[in-house]
Amino acid sequence: MELSDVINKFPDELREPILALVEVIRKEDIRLLREDMERGFRELREAIHELTLAQKKSEERL
């Protein structure tokens, strides 16, 4: 069942507030996803940096 199907079951006077609430929730979800992605990219960059340093140290030993 689609979200619009569920919303359409409500009386007309409630649909607009429900749609506004859904929009707020979507924006918050997008914000949280963006923060998760940024954190993941930051952790990935740090891991790549650490691997690069470890590789350089390994090459220096040879």
C-alpha positions in Angstrom: 0.0 0.0 0.0 1.4 3.4 -1.0 1.7 6.3 1.5 -0.8 8.3 -0.6 -3.4 5.5 -0.2 -3.0 5.7 3.5 -3.2 9.5 3.7 -6.3 9.5 1.4 -8.2 7.5 4.0 -8.1 10.4 6.4 -10.7 13.2 6.3 -9.8 16.2 4.1 -9.0 18.5 7.0 -6.3 16.1 8.3 -4.6 15.4 5.0 -2.6 18.7 4.8 -1.2 18.5 8.4 -0.3 14.8 7.8 1.5 15.7 4.5 3.4 18.5 6.3 4.4 16.0 9.0 5.5 13.5 6.4 7.6 16.1 4.7 9.3 17.0 8.0 10.1 13.4 8.7 11.5 12.9 5.2 13.8 16.0 5.6 15.0 14.7 8.9 15.7 11.2 7.4 17.6 12.9 4.6 19.6 14.9 7.1 20.4 11.8 9.1 21.4 9.9 6.0 23.7 12.7 4.9 25.4 12.8 8.4 25.9 9.0 8.2 27.4 9.3 4.7 29.7 12.1 5.8 30.8 10.2 8.8 31.4 7.1 6.7 33.4 9.0 4.1 35.5 10.6 6.9 36.2 7.2 8.4 37.1 5.8 5.0 39.6 8.7 4.4 41.2 8.1 7.8 41.5 4.4 7.0 43.0 5.1 3.6 45.5 7.5 5.2 46.5 4.9 7.9 46.9 2.2 5.2 49.1 4.6 3.1 51.3 5.3 6.1 51.6 1.6 6.9 52.5 0.9 3.3 55.2 3.6 3.3 56.7 2.2 6.5 56.7 -1.2 5.0 58.4 0.0 1.9 61.0 1.8 4.0 61.9 -1.4 5.7 62.7 -3.1 2.4 
